[in-house]
Amino acid sequence: MTMVIETSGLRKDFTVRRKVGRLRRERRVVSAVDGVDLAVREGELLGYIGPNGAGKSTTLKMLTGVLTPSAGKVSVCGLTPVPQRTTLARRIGVVFGQRSQLWWDLPLADSFALLRHVYRVPAADHAARLTRCRSLLDLDEFLDTPVRQLSLGQRMRGELTAALLHGPKVLFLDEPTIGLDVLSKQAVRGFLGELDARGDTTIVLTTHDLADIEKLCRRLVVIDHGRVVHDGTVDELHAAYRSKRRIVADLDAAWPADLALPGATVERVEADGLRVTLALDGATAGEVVARLAQVVPLRDLSVREPEIEDVVARLYTAPRPAES
């Protein structure tokens, strides 16, 4: 498979000054990104997450040519981002949740028309891509509205369209659903799912909304303190941190205090013993439910999958990696 993004030992250091005593200031070097190795295939949708200050946005800025790496190698679409930034800009699209590439006082349609000339896109290609975005993102009702009058959700749909009209090979998204209402989030997620299904655009998504990751991303890279601490699927993340499925059962009789079930651990007993939560310890849900039904009368039962928020929270609060 063709790799469109490759980094090796990618590093970005910043010099910070802090006050020491009344008159002195001490200089200290801080590594925002500390030796990141990435290889992203053509057409892949990669979730890139981490806590605030982990190095996510700094990584994206190096991949897009905004920041020069302090060390390491980086290639995007076969180009080195900083020295070949102008050429790279025609091959990538970027959406930052808190910044805009639209003209504030112009109608949305005029911004799209101007971007066609900025990127020198043939009229037929521009029209075809705009038609597709208008359909998938429901743009028609506000195409003639000045950008400053758009809601946040409408503006974000416009930003996504603007980033795609020149046909980029890679789309970088930094918090694209931040602050959006439920319907706007659904529209953005649905559009990104359609884009991913086509397989002709590589997408790198950073977000604090883990529902975006669960619904969209097959591969997840977690960065913490500038270093990659997980690179794999969401299921592999759960396995690595021993996430557990749970059974919540409503009973017709009180839970026996001394009852133990092979393959499950009692986590919580509520409602005077009429509700019990069991964590599965290696056994399947079917095995535990069958054993449960043999010893207590069941009224209702649900099997709950592990929450990605729980395992990521545990990962974020793990001890910081030792400094080399």
C-alpha positions in Angstrom: 0.0 0.0 0.0 1.2 3.5 -0.8 2.2 5.6 2.2 1.1 9.2 2.0 2.4 10.3 5.4 5.6 9.1 6.9 7.5 10.4 9.9 10.6 9.1 11.6 11.8 10.4 15.0 9.7 13.5 14.5 10.5 16.1 17.2 9.6 19.7 18.0 11.3 21.5 20.8 10.3 24.9 22.3 12.4 27.1 24.5 10.5 28.5 27.5 11.6 30.9 30.1 10.5 30.8 33.7 11.1 33.1 36.6 13.7 32.0 39.1 13.9 34.3 42.1 13.2 38.0 41.8 15.5 39.0 38.8 16.6 35.8 37.1 14.9 33.9 34.3 15.8 30.3 33.5 15.6 28.9 30.0 14.4 25.4 29.5 13.8 23.2 26.4 10.4 21.5 26.3 9.7 18.7 23.7 6.1 19.2 22.5 6.6 16.2 20.1 9.2 13.7 21.1 10.2 11.1 18.5 6.9 10.3 16.7 7.0 7.5 14.1 4.0 7.4 11.8 3.1 5.6 8.6 -0.4 6.4 7.1 -1.6 4.5 4.1 -3.5 6.1 1.1 -7.2 6.2 1.8 -6.9 5.5 5.6 -8.9 7.4 8.2 -6.6 7.8 11.2 -7.8 9.0 14.6 -5.0 10.9 16.4 -5.9 11.8 20.0 -4.3 12.8 23.3 -4.9 15.1 26.2 -4.4 18.9 26.1 -0.8 19.6 25.5 0.1 16.1 24.3 1.4 17.3 21.0 -1.5 16.7 18.6 -1.8 20.1 17.0 2.0 20.5 17.0 2.3 17.3 15.0 -0.4 18.5 12.5 1.4 21.8 12.1 4.6 20.0 11.2 2.8 17.7 8.7 1.2 20.7 7.0 4.4 22.8 6.9 3.4 25.5 9.4 6.1 24.5 11.9 9.7 23.3 11.1 10.6 20.1 13.0 13.5 20.3 15.4 14.6 16.8 14.4 13.5 13.7 12.5 12.1 13.2 9.0 8.6 13.9 7.7 7.1 13.3 4.3 3.5 14.1 3.2 2.4 13.2 -0.4 6.0 12.6 -1.2 7.0 16.1 -0.2 8.9 17.6 2.7 6.3 20.0 4.2 8.3 23.2 5.0 10.5 23.7 2.0 7.8 22.5 -0.4 4.9 24.1 1.5 3.4 25.8 -1.6 3.3 22.6 -3.6 2.0 20.6 -0.6 -0.8 23.1 -0.1 -2.4 22.0 -3.4 -2.4 18.4 -2.3 -3.8 18.7 1.2 -6.9 20.2 2.9 -6.9 21.5 6.4 -9.8 22.3 8.8 -9.0 23.7 12.2 -12.1 24.0 14.4 -11.2 27.5 15.7 -9.9 29.0 12.4 -11.6 29.8 9.1 -10.5 29.8 5.5 -13.8 31.5 4.4 -14.3 35.2 3.7 -16.2 36.6 6.7 -18.3 39.2 4.9 -19.0 37.3 1.7 -21.8 34.8 0.9 -20.6 31.2 1.3 -20.9 30.6 -2.4 -18.6 33.5 -3.2 -16.0 32.0 -0.9 -16.1 28.7 -2.8 -15.8 30.6 -6.1 -12.7 32.5 -4.8 -11.1 29.3 -3.6 -11.4 27.8 -7.1 -9.2 30.6 -8.4 -6.8 30.4 -5.4 -6.1 26.8 -6.1 -6.6 27.1 -9.9 -9.1 24.3 -10.1 -10.7 23.6 -13.5 -14.3 24.8 -13.5 -15.8 21.4 -14.3 -13.9 19.7 -11.4 -14.9 22.5 -9.0 -18.6 22.2 -10.0 -18.6 18.4 -9.6 -17.1 18.5 -6.1 -19.3 21.4 -5.0 -22.4 19.6 -6.2 -21.4 16.5 -4.2 -20.7 18.5 -1.0 -24.0 20.4 -1.4 -25.9 17.2 -1.5 -24.1 15.4 1.4 -23.8 18.4 3.7 -27.2 20.1 2.9 -25.5 23.4 1.9 -28.2 24.9 -0.4 -30.3 26.6 2.3 -27.4 28.9 3.3 -25.1 29.2 0.2 -26.2 32.8 -0.3 -25.7 33.7 3.4 -22.7 35.8 4.5 -20.3 33.6 6.5 -20.5 35.9 9.5 -24.3 35.1 9.8 -23.9 31.3 9.7 -24.3 29.1 12.7 -21.3 27.2 14.0 -22.6 24.0 12.4 -23.3 25.6 9.1 -19.9 27.3 9.0 -18.2 23.9 9.8 -20.0 22.3 6.9 -18.7 25.2 4.7 -15.2 24.7 6.0 -15.2 21.0 5.1 -16.4 21.9 1.6 -13.8 24.6 1.2 -11.0 22.1 2.2 -12.1 19.6 -0.4 -12.9 21.7 -3.5 -9.4 21.4 -4.9 -9.4 17.6 -4.6 -6.7 17.1 -1.9 -5.1 13.7 -1.3 -4.9 14.3 2.4 -7.4 16.0 4.7 -6.2 17.1 8.2 -9.0 17.8 10.7 -8.3 19.4 14.0 -11.5 19.3 16.3 -14.0 19.6 13.4 -17.0 18.9 15.7 -16.0 21.1 18.6 -19.0 23.1 19.9 -21.5 21.6 17.4 -25.0 20.5 18.2 -26.1 16.9 17.8 -27.6 17.3 14.4 -24.5 19.1 13.0 -22.2 16.5 14.5 -24.2 13.8 12.8 -24.0 15.6 9.5 -20.2 16.0 9.7 -19.7 12.4 10.8 -21.9 11.1 8.0 -20.0 13.2 5.5 -16.6 11.9 6.7 -17.9 8.4 6.7 -18.9 8.8 3.0 -15.6 10.3 2.2 -13.8 7.5 3.9 -15.9 4.9 2.0 -14.7 6.3 -1.3 -11.1 5.6 -0.4 -9.5 8.4 -2.4 -8.8 10.8 0.4 -6.6 10.1 3.4 -8.0 11.6 6.6 -6.2 12.5 9.8 -8.6 13.4 12.6 -7.7 14.9 16.0 -10.6 15.3 18.4 -11.5 15.2 22.1 -14.9 13.8 21.1 -14.3 10.1 21.4 -17.6 9.3 19.8 -16.1 10.6 16.6 -13.3 8.1 16.9 -15.6 5.1 17.7 -17.9 5.9 14.8 -15.3 6.7 12.1 -11.8 5.4 12.8 -10.5 1.8 12.3 -7.0 2.9 13.5 -6.3 5.0 16.5 -3.0 6.6 17.5 -2.8 8.0 21.0 -0.1 10.5 21.9 0.8 11.6 25.4 3.7 13.9 26.5 4.8 14.0 22.9 5.2 10.3 22.4 3.0 7.6 20.8 1.6 5.3 23.5 -0.8 3.3 21.3 -1.0 2.6 17.6 -3.7 0.1 16.6 -7.4 -0.5 16.6 -9.9 0.5 19.3 -10.3 -3.2 20.2 -6.6 -3.6 20.6 -6.6 -0.6 22.9 -9.3 -2.2 25.1 -7.3 -5.5 25.1 -4.1 -3.7 26.1 -5.7 -2.0 29.0 -8.0 -4.9 30.0 -11.3 -3.2 29.4 -14.2 -5.3 30.4 -17.7 -5.9 29.2 -20.4 -5.7 31.8 -23.7 -7.3 32.4 -26.4 -5.3 34.2 -29.3 -7.5 35.5 -32.6 -6.6 37.1 -33.7 -9.4 39.4 -37.0 -10.7 40.8 -35.3 -11.7 44.0 -32.5 -10.2 46.1 -29.0 -11.1 45.1 -27.4 -13.7 47.5 -24.6 -11.9 49.3 -22.2 -14.8 49.0 -23.0 -15.8 45.4 -20.0 -16.0 43.0 -20.2 -16.7 39.3 -17.2 -18.3 37.5 -16.0 -15.9 34.8 -17.5 -12.7 36.3 -16.9 -10.3 39.2 -19.6 -8.6 41.1 -19.0 -4.8 40.8 -22.1 -3.3 42.3 -25.4 -4.4 43.9 -28.2 -1.9 44.1 -31.9 -1.5 44.8 -31.9 -3.7 47.9 -30.2 -6.5 45.9 -32.5 -6.3 42.9 -30.0 -5.0 40.5 -26.4 -6.3 40.0 -23.6 -5.3 37.7 -21.1 -8.0 36.7 -17.7 -7.5 35.0 -16.8 -10.3 32.7 -13.4 -11.9 33.5 -12.6 -14.0 30.5 -15.9 -15.8 30.1 -18.4 -14.9 27.3 -21.5 -13.0 28.0 -23.6 -16.0 27.0 -21.8 -18.3 29.5 -22.3 -15.9 32.4 -25.9 -15.2 31.5 -26.7 -18.9 31.4 -25.1 -19.4 34.9 -26.9 -16.4 36.2 -30.3 -17.6 35.0 -29.8 -20.9 36.9 -29.3 -19.2 40.3 -31.5 -16.1 40.3 -34.8 -15.1 38.6 -34.2 -12.5 35.9 -36.5 -9.6 35.0 -34.3 -7.8 32.6 -30.7 -7.8 31.4 -28.3 -5.8 29.2 -24.7 -6.3 28.1 -22.7 -3.1 28.0 -19.6 -2.8 25.8 -16.6 -1.1 27.4 -16.5 2.7 27.0 -13.6 4.1 25.1 -13.7 7.1 27.4 -12.8 4.9 30.4 -9.8 3.2 28.8 -8.4 6.5 27.3 -8.8 8.2 30.7 -6.8 5.4 32.3 -4.2 5.8 29.6 -3.9 9.5 30.1 -3.5 9.2 33.8 -0.8 6.5 33.5 2.7 7.6 34.7 4.6 9.8 32.3 7.2 7.9 30.2 10.7 8.1 31.6 12.9 10.8 30.1 15.7 9.4 27.8 
